[in-house]
Amino acid sequence: MAHHEIGRFETPNGSKYLQQLCKHFAHKIAVTYDAEQGTAALPMGPAQLRADPEGLTIEIEADSAEGLPRARAIIDDHLARFAFREDFTTMNWQPAA
């Protein structure tokens, strides 16, 4: 059974961060993206990224409940590096409906 969570970061720079994350991840994993959406094949399961004028939304999927915290940490740690000017700490993560 797959486990899902959705994270949201309210920012006017959602597209910029989506592209930075995907470009960075593409050095190690399979990634497809454009300015508004992307998919990253994280080791624990896929991440779907979507940018809109108000922010960035990322849905993560993991094969096990243990994979979700790891996926959250990967996303949050990388975003913290890219969004440091906005004092980013973590996305607002919620269980997916």
N, CA, C and O of each residue as an XYZ file, in Angstrom:
388
protein
N       0.835     -1.185      0.000
C       0.000      0.000      0.000
C       0.879      1.247      0.000
O       1.799      1.363      0.809
N       0.601      2.156     -0.884
C       1.381      3.387     -0.979
C       0.905      4.397      0.063
O      -0.274      4.442      0.414
N       1.830      5.189      0.538
C       1.553      6.253      1.505
C       1.809      7.583      0.806
O       2.782      7.725      0.065
N       0.924      8.567      1.046
C       1.010      9.854      0.354
C       0.962     11.004      1.352
O       0.286     10.924      2.378
N       1.686     12.073      1.039
C       1.574     13.338      1.754
C       1.704     14.458      0.742
O       2.322     14.301     -0.311
N       1.107     15.596      1.081
C       1.192     16.780      0.230
C       1.782     17.915      1.051
O       1.333     18.196      2.163
N       2.795     18.563      0.486
C       3.424     19.703      1.132
C       3.162     20.968      0.342
O       3.084     20.942     -0.886
N       3.027     22.078      1.056
C       2.771     23.370      0.417
C       3.715     24.412      1.000
O       3.928     24.473      2.211
N       4.279     25.231      0.110
C       5.130     26.358      0.494
C       4.576     27.577     -0.219
O       4.654     27.676     -1.443
N       4.011     28.512      0.551
C       3.459     29.743     -0.017
C       4.615     30.685     -0.344
O       5.336     31.132      0.548
N       4.780     30.978     -1.626
C       5.867     31.824     -2.098
C       5.546     32.315     -3.504
O       4.910     31.594     -4.273
N       5.968     33.518     -3.854
C       5.802     33.962     -5.240
C       6.826     33.319     -6.179
O       6.777     33.536     -7.389
N       7.750     32.533     -5.629
C       8.839     31.928     -6.402
C       8.680     30.423     -6.603
O       9.675     29.711     -6.742
N       7.453     29.935     -6.619
C       7.216     28.497     -6.743
C       7.843     27.880     -7.978
O       8.452     26.814     -7.899
N       7.698     28.542     -9.118
C       8.261     28.005    -10.361
C       9.784     27.964    -10.297
O      10.401     26.998    -10.746
N      10.377     28.989     -9.752
C      11.840     29.040     -9.622
C      12.339     27.864     -8.775
O      13.287     27.177     -9.156
N      11.697     27.638     -7.629
C      12.139     26.566     -6.743
C      11.858     25.191     -7.339
O      12.657     24.272     -7.162
N      10.745     25.036     -8.037
C      10.451     23.774     -8.715
C      11.580     23.446     -9.682
O      12.093     22.327     -9.691
N      11.959     24.417    -10.487
C      13.002     24.179    -11.484
C      14.360     23.932    -10.826
O      15.126     23.093    -11.301
N      14.671     24.646     -9.743
C      15.940     24.416     -9.052
C      15.988     23.010     -8.454
O      16.990     22.307     -8.588
N      14.905     22.608     -7.797
C      14.864     21.266     -7.215
C      15.035     20.202     -8.288
O      15.854     19.295     -8.148
N      14.257     20.317     -9.359
C      14.307     19.295    -10.409
C      15.667     19.257    -11.099
O      16.194     18.179    -11.374
N      16.226     20.412    -11.374
C      17.544     20.446    -12.021
C      18.589     19.788    -11.114
O      19.433     19.025    -11.583
N      18.527     20.087     -9.824
C      19.470     19.505     -8.870
C      19.274     17.987     -8.763
O      20.241     17.229     -8.822
N      18.021     17.549     -8.605
C      17.745     16.115     -8.483
C      18.154     15.352     -9.736
O      18.536     14.185     -9.652
N      18.077     15.997    -10.895
C      18.385     15.326    -12.169
C      19.831     14.850    -12.250
O      20.158     14.032    -13.109
N      20.702     15.346    -11.372
C      22.088     14.870    -11.356
C      22.180     13.429    -10.845
O      23.153     12.731    -11.130
N      21.153     12.978    -10.081
C      21.228     11.648     -9.475
C      20.043     10.737     -9.772
O      20.177      9.515     -9.711
N      18.880     11.315    -10.094
C      17.686     10.495    -10.310
C      16.954     10.959    -11.569
O      17.237     12.030    -12.107
N      16.012     10.139    -12.027
C      15.214     10.494    -13.204
C      14.229     11.606    -12.845
O      13.503     11.522    -11.855
N      14.223     12.651    -13.678
C      13.375     13.821    -13.442
C      12.840     14.313    -14.778
O      13.553     14.309    -15.781
N      11.584     14.737    -14.786
C      11.029     15.475    -15.922
C      10.369     16.716    -15.343
O       9.750     16.658    -14.281
N      10.500     17.843    -16.043
C       9.893     19.066    -15.518
C       9.823     20.157    -16.571
O      10.519     20.131    -17.586
N       8.948     21.124    -16.285
C       8.903     22.385    -17.008
C       8.687     23.465    -15.943
O       8.909     23.208    -14.760
N       8.264     24.650    -16.337
C       8.141     25.753    -15.386
C       6.996     25.571    -14.389
O       6.991     26.209    -13.336
N       6.026     24.707    -14.709
C       4.843     24.590    -13.860
C       4.675     23.250    -13.162
O       3.927     23.159    -12.188
N       5.354     22.205    -13.635
C       5.185     20.897    -13.007
C       6.411     20.028    -13.230
O       7.188     20.239    -14.161
N       6.563     19.049    -12.354
C       7.685     18.138    -12.500
C       7.433     16.840    -11.760
O       6.547     16.750    -10.910
N       8.226     15.841    -12.096
C       8.195     14.546    -11.427
C       9.630     14.139    -11.144
O      10.490     14.193    -12.024
N       9.881     13.730     -9.904
C      11.211     13.270     -9.505
C      11.080     11.865     -8.931
O      10.261     11.632     -8.042
N      11.877     10.932     -9.431
C      11.832      9.535     -8.993
C      12.715      9.346     -7.764
O      13.811      8.793     -7.856
N      12.227      9.813     -6.607
C      12.979      9.626     -5.366
C      13.091      8.134     -5.060
O      12.231      7.360     -5.480
N      14.129      7.715     -4.340
C      14.318      6.284     -4.063
C      13.139      5.628     -3.346
O      12.870      4.446     -3.563
N      12.433      6.371     -2.498
C      11.322      5.790     -1.745
C       9.987      5.885     -2.465
O       8.999      5.292     -2.033
N       9.958      6.639     -3.573
C       8.741      6.783     -4.365
C       8.731      8.125     -5.079
O       9.546      8.995     -4.775
N       7.817      8.301     -6.025
C       7.818      9.521     -6.833
C       7.345     10.757     -6.073
O       6.560     10.675     -5.129
N       7.849     11.895     -6.515
C       7.395     13.194     -6.022
C       6.838     13.966     -7.213
O       7.493     14.084     -8.249
N       5.629     14.489     -7.057
C       4.986     15.306     -8.088
C       5.044     16.757     -7.619
O       4.551     17.082     -6.539
N       5.636     17.618     -8.419
C       5.788     19.024     -8.058
C       4.904     19.878     -8.959
O       4.829     19.648    -10.166
N       4.228     20.875     -8.360
C       3.398     21.803     -9.117
C       3.623     23.211     -8.586
O       3.600     23.443     -7.377
N       3.841     24.142     -9.500
C       4.018     25.540     -9.126
C       2.832     26.346     -9.633
O       2.297     26.080    -10.709
N       2.430     27.334     -8.841
C       1.407     28.285     -9.255
C       1.868     29.665     -8.778
O       2.879     29.755     -8.081
N       1.168     30.729     -9.128
C       1.638     32.068     -8.744
C       1.755     32.288     -7.236
O       2.472     33.189     -6.800
N       1.066     31.481     -6.441
C       1.096     31.657     -4.989
C       2.022     30.695     -4.259
O       2.215     30.832     -3.051
N       2.602     29.717     -4.965
C       3.462     28.808     -4.237
C       3.837     27.529     -4.956
O       3.670     27.389     -6.168
N       4.349     26.603     -4.165
C       4.831     25.310     -4.638
C       4.132     24.210     -3.846
O       4.090     24.253     -2.617
N       3.585     23.227     -4.553
C       2.942     22.073     -3.937
C       3.689     20.822     -4.387
O       3.980     20.652     -5.571
N       3.995     19.955     -3.433
C       4.691     18.709     -3.753
C       3.942     17.555     -3.105
O       3.692     17.559     -1.899
N       3.588     16.566     -3.922
C       2.971     15.343     -3.404
C       4.018     14.243     -3.453
O       4.603     13.964     -4.499
N       4.241     13.626     -2.303
C       5.208     12.539     -2.228
C       4.469     11.227     -2.007
O       3.413     11.184     -1.375
N       5.044     10.171     -2.539
C       4.493      8.823     -2.390
C       5.631      7.918     -1.944
O       6.755      8.020     -2.436
N       5.322      7.034     -1.005
C       6.322      6.075     -0.536
C       5.671      4.711     -0.389
O       4.486      4.608     -0.072
N       6.451      3.668     -0.622
C       5.949      2.303     -0.485
C       5.694      1.939      0.970
O       4.901      1.041      1.258
N       6.366      2.636      1.894
C       6.193      2.347      3.316
C       6.036      3.657      4.084
O       6.444      4.719      3.614
N       5.440      3.565      5.268
C       5.276      4.750      6.112
C       6.640      5.328      6.493
O       6.765      6.535      6.699
N       7.658      4.476      6.588
C       8.996      4.941      6.945
C       9.611      5.803      5.846
O      10.483      6.627      6.121
N       9.165      5.619      4.611
C       9.711      6.393      3.503
C       9.254      7.837      3.477
O       9.947      8.693      2.925
N       8.092      8.129      4.067
C       7.574      9.500      4.025
C       8.468     10.502      4.756
O       8.774     11.550      4.189
N       8.902     10.223      5.997
C       9.782     11.190      6.660
C      11.087     11.421      5.891
O      11.620     12.530      5.872
N      11.582     10.376      5.271
C      12.818     10.507      4.482
C      12.585     11.396      3.261
O      13.413     12.253      2.951
N      11.461     11.195      2.566
C      11.132     12.025      1.405
C      10.917     13.478      1.827
O      11.393     14.394      1.157
N      10.199     13.695      2.942
C       9.998     15.062      3.456
C      11.338     15.722      3.741
O      11.550     16.883      3.390
N      12.242     14.985      4.376
C      13.549     15.544      4.728
C      14.341     15.918      3.479
O      14.981     16.970      3.450
N      14.308     15.083      2.459
C      15.024     15.387      1.213
C      14.495     16.678      0.607
O      15.271     17.561      0.242
N      13.166     16.789      0.500
C      12.553     17.987     -0.084
C      12.862     19.209      0.778
O      13.344     20.222      0.270
N      12.586     19.118      2.081
C      12.777     20.268      2.967
C      14.234     20.716      3.032
O      14.513     21.915      3.004
N      15.163     19.772      3.118
C      16.584     20.131      3.195
C      17.050     20.857      1.940
O      17.785     21.840      2.022
N      16.622     20.373      0.785
C      17.035     21.030     -0.455
C      16.355     22.384     -0.622
O      16.992     23.347     -1.048
N      15.069     22.467     -0.292
C      14.381     23.753     -0.398
C      14.983     24.781      0.558
O      15.048     25.967      0.232
N      15.419     24.338      1.727
C      16.034     25.263      2.681
C      17.274     25.923      2.081
O      17.559     27.085      2.370
N      18.002     25.200      1.259
C      19.183     25.772      0.601
C      18.793     26.773     -0.470
O      19.427     27.818     -0.610
N      17.739     26.452     -1.237
C      17.338     27.315     -2.346
C      16.520     28.518     -1.881
O      16.609     29.587     -2.486
N      15.730     28.369     -0.824
C      14.809     29.425     -0.385
C      15.283     30.106      0.898
O      14.465     30.605      1.671
N      16.577     30.130      1.127
C      17.094     30.704      2.372
C      16.745     32.179      2.522
O      16.611     32.665      3.645
N      16.595     32.903      1.414
C      16.248     34.324      1.494
C      14.833     34.540      2.029
O      14.493     35.633      2.484
N      14.020     33.497      1.970
C      12.647     33.580      2.465
C      12.515     32.954      3.855
O      11.403     32.750      4.340
N      13.639     32.653      4.491
C      13.634     32.022      5.814
C      12.818     30.731      5.839
O      12.112     30.446      6.806
N      12.928     29.962      4.766
C      12.223     28.683      4.680
C      12.755     27.723      5.735
O      13.963     27.629      5.952
N      11.841     27.012      6.388
C      12.255     25.961      7.321
C      11.699     24.603      6.895
O      12.443     23.625      6.830
N      10.405     24.534      6.605
C       9.792     23.274      6.184
C       8.497     23.562      5.436
O       7.846     24.581      5.666
N       8.137     22.660      4.547
C       6.843     22.770      3.887
C       5.756     22.427      4.895
O       6.018     21.767      5.900
N       4.548     22.871      4.625
C       3.392     22.508      5.435
C       2.888     21.162      4.912
O       2.138     21.116      3.937
N       3.298     20.068      5.557
C       2.971     18.710      5.103
C       1.667     18.234      5.723
O       1.430     18.413      6.918
N       0.821     17.623      4.891
C      -0.463     17.074      5.326
C      -0.659     15.707      4.667
O      -0.163     15.483      3.562
N      -1.368     14.795      5.323
C      -1.703     13.534      4.651
C      -2.552     13.823      3.410
O      -3.426     14.689      3.437
N      -2.293     13.104      2.341
C      -3.084     13.282      1.121
C      -4.446     12.632      1.315
O      -4.566     11.580      1.943
N      -5.457     13.270      0.772
C      -6.828     12.743      0.919
C      -7.038     11.545      0.019
O      -8.125     10.967      0.003
